[in-house]
Every structure is written in C-alpha cells, then in structure tokens.
C-alpha cells in the first residue's frame, strides 16, 4: 500500500507553518521578497530579501524575533502566524477557533468549581445528616431552574407555548 503524502495544513510543523504563511501573506498582498524585506527593515526588523526567500523555502530557520517582525509587518497575531496555513489564512476561522477553545476552558473551570462546591456540600451534609434530604432537594430544584432558564435562552419557549410566560411569584 502506498504511503500518502501529508497534505499542507494541520500536519505541518510550526516552523513550516510560519514559512508557508509568510509566503501566502506576502503573495496575497502582491509583495515581492524585496518589498517584504523593505517593510521589515522600516519596522526595525533587519532582514534582506534573500533571507525572506530562504525562510519561505525552508532553507533558513526563523527565530522568535523574526517571527515577531513578520507578524507585525503582516498585521497578524503571532499565534495566528504559526497556525496551520489552511486555517490561519482565514483569520475569522482562527478567531472563532480561539473562542471555542476559550469557552471550553471556561467550562472546564466551571465544572471543576461545581465539583469542588458539590464535594464541600456533601462533606458538610455527612456531618449534618438531619438536613441532607432538604438540602439535596434545594440543590436539585435550583439546578433545574437554572437549566430551564438556559434552555429558554438558547432555544426559546417550547412549540405551542406562544407568548405564555410563567408568572413570577415574588
């Protein structure tokens, strides 16, 4: 069975991603390696056109200072510069991916906080078993109320519910 060649994108290493991304960004702007070199030099990042070509073609490693210079001159986030070119060239996709990952991290922190709070309550109720049943019912009721509120925000009222809203008893 013949081995498949890895496709350009996620399978590339970070440095190869940077080299590809620099070339893609330079070409998208219609710049030559000379023009990119000039812009880097004007921004205080000394680099000759030959060095730009060598980086783009994998003949020269890129150091962190170079990467910072390219990101600044190209007007892209450094994190975006090292991402897979197929995704990184779509800046909005990268922003949305970052939002998804940030939201996931937030849910992980929230899950940990929930587990710690539940463990603390359970430990307390072991010592105060006389209130366990009432405390468990309160927690279940409060969680169900919050889940219902979230479902209404996400999906709206159930079909056939019209504009009917529960009357708040305050």
C-alpha positions as CSV (number, residue, x, y, z in Angstrom):
1,X,0.0,0.0,0.0
2,X,1.4,3.4,-1.0
3,X,2.0,6.0,1.7
4,X,0.0,9.1,1.3
5,X,1.9,12.4,1.3
6,X,0.8,14.6,4.2
7,X,-1.4,17.5,3.0
8,X,-0.4,21.1,3.7
9,X,-2.1,22.3,6.8
10,X,-2.5,20.8,10.2
11,X,0.2,18.2,9.7
12,X,2.9,20.8,9.1
13,X,5.3,21.7,11.9
14,X,5.1,25.2,13.5
15,X,8.1,26.4,11.6
16,X,6.9,25.1,8.3
17,X,3.5,26.7,9.0
18,X,5.3,30.0,9.6
19,X,7.2,29.8,6.3
20,X,4.1,28.9,4.3
21,X,2.1,31.5,6.0
22,X,4.7,34.3,5.3
23,X,4.7,33.3,1.6
24,X,0.9,33.2,1.4
25,X,0.5,36.6,3.2
26,X,3.3,38.2,1.0
27,X,1.7,36.9,-2.2
28,X,-1.8,37.9,-1.1
29,X,-0.5,41.5,-0.8
30,X,1.3,41.3,-4.1
31,X,4.6,42.0,-2.4
32,X,7.9,40.7,-3.7
33,X,10.5,39.4,-1.2
34,X,12.2,42.8,-1.7
35,X,9.1,44.6,-0.7
36,X,8.6,42.5,2.4
37,X,12.2,42.9,3.3
38,X,11.9,46.7,2.9
39,X,8.8,46.7,5.2
40,X,10.6,44.6,7.8
41,X,13.6,46.9,7.8
42,X,11.4,50.0,8.1
43,X,9.7,48.4,11.1
44,X,13.2,47.8,12.7
45,X,13.5,44.1,11.9
46,X,16.6,43.8,9.7
47,X,16.2,41.3,7.0
48,X,17.4,41.1,3.4
49,X,15.3,39.7,0.6
50,X,17.5,36.6,0.4
51,X,16.7,35.8,4.0
52,X,13.0,36.2,3.3
53,X,13.2,33.8,0.4
54,X,15.3,31.3,2.4
55,X,12.7,31.3,5.3
56,X,9.8,30.9,2.9
57,X,11.5,27.9,1.2
58,X,12.7,26.2,4.4
59,X,16.4,27.0,3.8
60,X,16.7,29.2,6.9
61,X,15.2,28.7,10.3
62,X,13.1,31.5,11.7
63,X,13.8,32.8,15.2
64,X,11.3,34.4,17.5
65,X,12.4,37.9,16.8
66,X,12.0,37.3,13.0
67,X,8.5,35.8,13.7
68,X,7.5,38.8,15.7
69,X,8.7,41.1,12.9
70,X,6.8,39.2,10.2
71,X,3.6,39.2,12.4
72,X,3.9,42.9,13.0
73,X,4.6,43.8,9.4
74,X,1.9,41.5,8.1
75,X,-0.6,42.7,10.7
76,X,-1.4,39.3,12.1
77,X,-1.3,37.8,15.6
78,X,1.9,35.8,16.3
79,X,-0.3,32.9,17.4
80,X,-2.1,33.0,14.1
81,X,1.2,33.1,12.2
82,X,2.3,29.7,13.5
83,X,-1.1,28.0,12.9
84,X,-1.8,25.7,10.0
85,X,-1.8,27.8,6.8
86,X,-5.2,26.5,5.6
87,X,-6.8,27.8,8.8
88,X,-4.6,30.7,9.6
89,X,-5.2,32.3,6.2
90,X,-8.8,32.5,7.3
91,X,-8.3,34.9,10.2
92,X,-12.0,34.7,11.2
93,X,-11.8,30.9,11.5
94,X,-8.8,31.3,13.8
95,X,-10.7,33.8,15.9
96,X,-13.7,31.5,16.2
97,X,-11.4,28.5,17.0
98,X,-9.8,30.6,19.8
99,X,-13.3,31.5,21.1
100,X,-14.3,27.8,21.1
101,X,-11.1,26.8,22.9
102,X,-11.6,29.7,25.4
103,X,-15.2,28.7,26.0
104,X,-14.1,25.1,26.5
105,X,-11.5,26.2,29.1
106,X,-14.2,28.2,30.9
107,X,-16.5,25.2,31.0
108,X,-13.6,23.1,32.4
109,X,-13.0,25.7,35.2
110,X,-16.8,25.9,35.9
111,X,-17.0,22.1,36.0
112,X,-14.1,22.0,38.5
113,X,-15.7,24.7,40.6
114,X,-19.0,22.9,40.6
115,X,-17.4,19.6,41.6
116,X,-15.5,21.3,44.5
117,X,-18.7,23.1,45.7
118,X,-20.7,19.8,45.5
119,X,-17.9,17.9,47.4
120,X,-17.9,20.6,50.1
121,X,-21.7,20.4,50.5
122,X,-21.6,16.6,50.6
123,X,-18.8,16.7,53.2
124,X,-20.9,19.1,55.3
125,X,-24.0,17.0,54.9
126,X,-22.2,13.9,56.2
127,X,-21.8,15.8,59.5
128,X,-25.4,17.1,59.4
129,X,-27.4,14.2,58.0
130,X,-30.6,15.7,59.6
131,X,-30.7,18.3,56.7
132,X,-29.4,16.2,53.9
133,X,-32.8,15.5,52.3
134,X,-33.9,19.1,52.3
135,X,-30.5,20.4,51.1
136,X,-30.5,17.9,48.2
137,X,-34.0,18.9,47.2
138,X,-33.0,22.6,47.3
139,X,-29.9,22.0,45.1
140,X,-31.8,19.8,42.6
141,X,-34.6,22.5,42.4
142,X,-32.2,25.4,41.9
143,X,-30.2,23.5,39.3
144,X,-33.4,22.5,37.4
145,X,-34.5,26.2,37.5
146,X,-31.1,27.3,36.1
147,X,-31.2,24.6,33.4
148,X,-34.7,25.7,32.3
149,X,-33.6,29.4,32.1
150,X,-30.6,28.4,30.0
151,X,-32.8,26.2,27.7
152,X,-35.2,29.1,27.2
153,X,-32.4,31.5,26.3
154,X,-30.8,29.0,23.9
155,X,-33.9,27.6,22.2
156,X,-36.8,29.9,23.2
157,X,-40.1,28.6,24.5
158,X,-41.3,25.1,23.6
159,X,-43.6,24.9,20.5
160,X,-47.2,25.7,21.2
161,X,-46.2,27.8,24.3
162,X,-46.8,31.0,22.4
163,X,-46.1,34.1,24.4
164,X,-47.1,32.4,27.7
165,X,-44.6,33.1,30.4
166,X,-44.7,31.7,34.0
167,X,-45.9,34.3,36.5
168,X,-43.1,35.2,38.9
169,X,-44.1,34.7,42.5
170,X,-42.2,37.3,44.4
